[in-house]
Amino acid sequence: MIEIPKPSKPAGEDKAPRWFHVAVALSMLLSAGAALVSALKTSATMQALVEQNARLVKAGSTPILQYYAANINASDKSELQLAVENVGTGPARVVWLEMRYDGKPLKSSHALPAEVARTQQLSVPKDAHVYTRSGSIAGDVLTAGRRQMLFSWRGEDVQDKQVEALYKAVDRERSKLSVAGCYCSVFDECWETNFGPDLPKPVQRCERKGHVSVNGG
């Protein structure tokens, strides 16, 4: 069998032009650059989404405590009320809550009428019936939207004129009460507050030592 030789290609026929190789290299560089930019944009987008989600979670679980004082109840009847309400979006773990009258911390809100009688020099018989109610908050968890009564005295429970005079004095003097406290969120973010116009102050933790919580806790 006789093989017929194939005609050889002219020298240099398989070599592509130089500009073609340069174009291929540039194309590869551009593709790699585009992929890198896309990856960076995706990473930045994911990071932004994570941060936004963290902000949403925090916004949905931040407690805000407010002090509430009134002399009329929901039924439009005379009643002295002192309370703390959680108007935030998450539960508050109340570590301590102080109530002061005339600069003196009250261990119990039941002592408020007696302290007012002392400072106002009112004469009230020891056997006088002063029907006050109190509630504890320190050491408890106050859920969002919940109000905890610290002190309550209904006008309909006032029995005689001397107690009535004391009742009116407590109503006047309640503006001299000062309240302060420290509470934390479920994420252990903590704040101190004096329930004034300023925002609560962030703190690393709430220290109970050195504070007299009203009504125990």
C-alpha positions in Angstrom: 0.0 0.0 0.0 1.4 3.3 -1.0 0.8 6.3 1.4 0.2 9.5 -0.3 2.0 12.2 1.7 -0.2 15.1 3.0 0.8 18.5 1.9 2.5 20.3 4.8 1.1 23.7 5.9 3.2 26.7 5.3 5.4 27.7 8.2 3.7 30.1 10.6 0.2 29.3 9.4 -0.9 27.9 13.0 0.3 31.0 14.8 -2.4 33.5 15.7 -1.7 37.2 15.4 -0.2 38.9 18.5 -3.2 41.1 18.9 -5.4 38.0 19.3 -3.4 36.7 22.3 -3.5 40.2 23.8 -7.3 40.3 23.4 -7.7 36.9 24.9 -5.6 37.9 27.9 -7.5 41.1 28.4 -10.8 39.3 28.1 -9.7 36.9 30.9 -8.6 39.8 33.1 -11.8 41.6 32.6 -13.8 38.4 33.4 -11.8 37.9 36.5 -12.3 41.5 37.5 -16.0 41.4 36.9 -16.3 38.2 39.0 -14.3 39.9 41.8 -16.4 43.0 41.8 -19.6 40.9 41.8 -18.3 38.9 44.7 -17.4 42.1 46.7 -20.9 43.5 46.0 -22.5 40.3 47.1 -20.5 40.3 50.3 -21.3 43.9 51.0 -25.0 43.2 50.4 -25.0 40.2 52.7 -23.2 42.2 55.4 -25.8 45.0 55.0 -28.6 42.5 55.3 -27.1 41.0 58.4 -26.7 44.4 60.0 -30.2 45.4 59.1 -31.6 42.2 60.5 -29.6 42.8 63.8 -31.1 46.3 64.0 -34.6 45.0 63.4 -34.1 42.3 66.1 -32.8 45.0 68.5 -35.6 47.4 67.7 -38.1 44.6 68.3 -36.7 43.7 71.8 -35.8 47.0 73.4 -37.5 47.8 76.7 -38.3 51.4 77.7 -39.5 52.1 81.2 -41.7 55.2 82.1 -42.8 56.4 85.4 -46.5 57.1 85.8 -48.2 59.2 88.5 -51.9 60.1 88.6 -54.7 61.1 91.1 -57.6 59.7 88.9 -58.1 56.1 87.9 -59.5 54.6 84.7 -63.0 54.9 86.2 -62.6 58.7 86.8 -62.6 58.2 90.5 -60.1 59.7 92.9 -57.1 57.5 93.4 -53.5 58.2 93.9 -51.4 56.0 91.7 -47.7 55.6 91.2 -46.6 53.0 88.6 -43.9 52.0 86.2 -44.8 51.0 82.6 -42.8 49.3 79.9 -43.6 51.2 76.7 -40.9 49.5 74.7 -41.0 46.5 72.4 -39.3 43.9 74.6 -39.3 42.6 78.2 -37.3 44.5 80.9 -35.5 42.7 83.7 -35.6 45.3 86.5 -32.6 44.9 88.7 -33.3 47.8 91.1 -35.8 50.6 91.5 -35.5 53.4 94.0 -38.2 55.8 95.1 -37.2 58.8 97.2 -39.2 61.4 99.1 -37.6 64.4 100.6 -34.3 62.9 99.5 -34.9 59.7 101.6 -35.2 56.3 99.9 -38.4 54.5 100.8 -38.1 50.8 101.6 -41.9 50.5 101.1 -44.3 52.8 99.4 -46.7 52.1 102.3 -44.4 54.5 104.3 -45.1 57.4 102.0 -48.2 58.7 103.9 -46.3 58.6 107.2 -43.3 60.4 105.7 -45.6 63.1 104.2 -47.3 63.5 107.6 -43.9 63.9 109.2 -42.6 66.6 106.8 -46.0 68.4 106.7 -46.4 68.2 110.4 -49.9 66.6 110.1 -51.5 65.0 113.1 -52.9 61.6 112.2 -54.0 59.1 114.9 -51.9 55.9 115.0 -55.1 53.9 114.7 -56.3 55.8 111.6 -57.2 53.5 108.7 -54.9 54.3 105.8 -55.7 51.7 103.1 -52.8 51.8 100.6 -51.8 49.1 98.2 -48.3 48.5 96.8 -46.5 46.2 94.3 -42.9 45.1 93.8 -41.0 45.4 90.6 -37.3 45.0 91.3 -36.1 41.5 90.4 -39.1 41.0 88.1 -39.5 40.9 84.4 -41.8 43.6 83.0 -43.1 42.5 79.6 -43.8 45.1 76.9 -47.0 47.0 77.5 -47.3 46.0 81.1 -47.8 48.5 83.9 -46.8 47.6 87.5 -48.4 49.6 90.3 -46.0 50.7 93.0 -48.5 52.6 95.2 -52.2 53.1 95.2 -54.6 54.8 97.6 -58.3 55.1 96.6 -60.2 58.2 97.7 -63.2 56.0 98.6 -61.1 54.3 101.3 -60.6 57.6 103.2 -62.7 57.4 106.3 -62.3 60.6 108.3 -61.2 64.2 108.0 -57.6 63.8 109.4 -57.0 61.0 106.9 -58.6 63.1 104.2 -56.1 65.9 105.0 -53.2 63.4 104.7 -54.6 62.1 101.4 -54.7 65.6 99.9 -51.1 66.2 101.3 -49.8 63.1 99.6 -51.5 64.2 96.4 -49.6 67.5 96.6 -46.3 66.0 97.7 -46.2 63.3 95.0 -44.5 65.8 92.7 -41.5 65.8 95.1 -41.0 62.0 94.6 -38.0 61.0 92.6 -37.7 57.6 91.0 -34.6 55.9 89.5 -33.8 52.4 88.3 -31.7 50.0 86.3 -33.0 47.4 83.9 -31.8 45.1 81.1 -33.1 43.6 77.9 -33.1 39.9 77.0 -29.7 40.4 75.3 -28.2 41.8 78.6 -28.1 45.3 77.3 -28.6 47.5 80.4 -29.7 51.1 81.1 -30.0 53.4 84.1 -32.8 55.9 84.2 -34.1 58.6 86.5 -37.4 58.7 84.5 -36.7 62.3 83.5 -36.6 63.9 80.0 -33.2 62.5 79.2 -32.8 59.1 77.5 -31.8 56.1 79.7 -28.0 55.8 80.1 -26.5 52.6 78.7 -24.4 50.8 81.2 -22.4 47.5 81.1 -24.4 46.0 83.9 -26.9 46.9 86.7 -25.4 46.8 90.2 -27.9 46.2 92.9 -25.5 46.9 95.7 -25.9 50.4 97.2 -29.5 50.8 96.1 -32.7 50.5 98.2 -35.4 49.0 96.0 -38.9 50.2 97.0 -41.2 47.4 98.1 -38.3 44.9 98.2 -37.1 42.8 95.3 
